[in-house]
Amino acid sequence: MRADSPQPERTEGRHVPVMLADVVDLLRLAPGATYVDCTAGSGGHAAAAAEVVGAAGGVVLIDRDREALLLASRALSGFAARVTAIHGSFADLASLLAESGVTAADAVLFDLGLSSLQLSDPKRGFSFQREGPLDMRMDPGAELSADEVVNTWPERELARIIEDYGGDPMARRIARAIVGRRIRGPIRTTAELAAVVSGAVKVRGRSRRHPATRTFQALRMAVNDEPAALGSALPQAFELLRPGGRLLTIAYHSGEDRICKVFGRLVAGRGPRGGGGRAEEAPAFLSGSGPWGRVLTGKGLTPAPAEVAANPRARSARLRAIEKLSSDEGRGSEAV
């Protein structure tokens, strides 16, 4: 599949859909199907889905970023009759879809993390490579920003999120440096924060990773409450699926990928580590004896080297897919 698939050209400032050929293959859409994209972004995956579902099908775009949703809608302007665009967080997936009259779907996709367009816009404050305000809100209308987190949260809480979401072993030292620096005045820009973190971390040897990379990632995830939103959305998406429908996730962070992996184990009738999970670990709608779904991707798929070379953003991507079983279908499931 990958050897024969064209790879995206390297581009600056344009979002390239990650693992597009693999996603289209695993979605297994048919004419007339309903596809829900919970992270519409620039519409790359959704445009490919719209081509398949045809005039009789439906494509639902969801994004908490209004600008991204507008771009996705424009990208699918040629399919306008079959597209529904919804502004909101996928944490509220069920209610957002109910309000739009969508009661079931044949495929749902979550492409997690940031888009290239968000990263390249200095005003959004996501990147230390471009000086801008400490914002990091995926929904610019949301209340909590990175400025508030950096300048008001206690040192212990800063250390926790940098360690839990960023995986940085220097989390405590970085948090201490941030609190020490803000005594002299608020930290207002991405460049100021990056300088504080760099000053707190001693990099041994030559490293390809900027010292502030993990801190910025952690702050973004905390500002947007990303792990909690994903944990809430996956059960809603699975319940929405028709029998035979498929749920796909693309994660770029080990913590988020683990949430997807554990959810796959649960719907496959397994515990988080593969054996006899407790009943309370499963979402309430997974009643009776499982499995309720089939894991299709084993340990998950990663992008081909050619794609990574053309689109470095794809480097850390891991794609997982689950198929919903019918009530009378044979209950087999691959191990994660």
Sequence and secondary structure as in RCSB ss.txt:
>XXXX:A:sequence
MRADSPQPERTEGRHVPVMLADVVDLLRLAPGATYVDCTAGSGGHAAAAAEVVGAAGGVVLIDRDREALLLASRA
LSGFAARVTAIHGSFADLASLLAESGVTAADAVLFDLGLSSLQLSDPKRGFSFQREGPLDMRMDPGAELSADEVV
NTWPERELARIIEDYGGDPMARRIARAIVGRRIRGPIRTTAELAAVVSGAVKVRGRSRRHPATRTFQALRMAVND
EPAALGSALPQAFELLRPGGRLLTIAYHSGEDRICKVFGRLVAGRGPRGGGGRAEEAPAFLSGSGPWGRVLTGKG
LTPAPAEVAANPRARSARLRAIEKLSSDEGRGSEAV
>XXXX:A:secstr
  TTS      SS    TTHHHHHHHH   TT EEEESS TTSHHHHHHHHHH TTSEEEEEES HHHHHHHHHH
TGGGGGGEEEEES GGGHHHHHHHTT   EEEEEEE S  HHHHH GGG   TTS  BS   SSTTSS  HHHHH
HHS HHHHHHHHHHTT  TTHHHHHHHHHHHHTTS   BHHHHHHHHHHH    S  SS TTHHHHHHHHHHHTT
HHHHHHHHHHHHHHHEEEEEEEEEEESSHHHHHHHHHHHHHHTT  TTSS   GGGS TT  SSS  EEE STT 
B   HHHHHH GGGGG EEEEEEE  TTS       
